[in-house]
Amino acid sequence: MLLPNKHTKLSESVLGLGARLLDSLVIPKTVDELVAQVRGTHSSGLYPEKHSFDNVVLALGFLYSLGVIKIDAYGRICRATH
């Protein structure tokens, strides 16, 4: 689900996943590192929702279109500085 509604929690939506990814981008990371982190938080029980690789890419595309993240010279995802 892209957006939360009365049947979908924020943490299950791509919008919530984008917020979680943005929060974890304190240092630049590759897409593989972000996917591994999302899967790690699911297996630890911190976030019970399971997101696929496609959802992570969709959330990154959403954040990129907002101008919140960028890709550095090494191909890592990092926060955009304005």
Secondary structure as the mmCIF struct_conf table of DSSP 4:
data_model
#
loop_
_struct_conf.conf_type_id
_struct_conf.id
_struct_conf.beg_label_comp_id
_struct_conf.beg_label_asym_id
_struct_conf.beg_label_seq_id
_struct_conf.end_label_comp_id
_struct_conf.end_label_asym_id
_struct_conf.end_label_seq_id
BEND BEND1 LEU A 3 LEU A 3
BEND BEND2 LYS A 6 THR A 8
HELX_RH_3T_P HELX_RH_3T_P1 LEU A 10 GLU A 12
BEND BEND3 SER A 13 SER A 13
HELX_RH_AL_P HELX_RH_AL_P1 VAL A 14 SER A 24
TURN_TY1_P TURN_TY1_P1 LEU A 25 VAL A 26
BEND BEND4 ILE A 27 ILE A 27
STRN STRN1 LYS A 29 LYS A 29
HELX_RH_AL_P HELX_RH_AL_P2 VAL A 31 SER A 44
TURN_TY1_P TURN_TY1_P2 GLY A 45 GLY A 45
BEND BEND5 LEU A 46 TYR A 47
HELX_RH_AL_P HELX_RH_AL_P3 PHE A 53 LEU A 66
TURN_TY1_P TURN_TY1_P3 GLY A 67 GLY A 67
BEND BEND6 VAL A 68 VAL A 68
STRN STRN2 ILE A 69 ILE A 71
TURN_TY1_P TURN_TY1_P4 ALA A 73 TYR A 74
BEND BEND7 GLY A 75 GLY A 75
STRN STRN3 ILE A 77 ARG A 79
HELX_LH_PP_P HELX_LH_PP_P1 ALA A 80 THR A 81
#
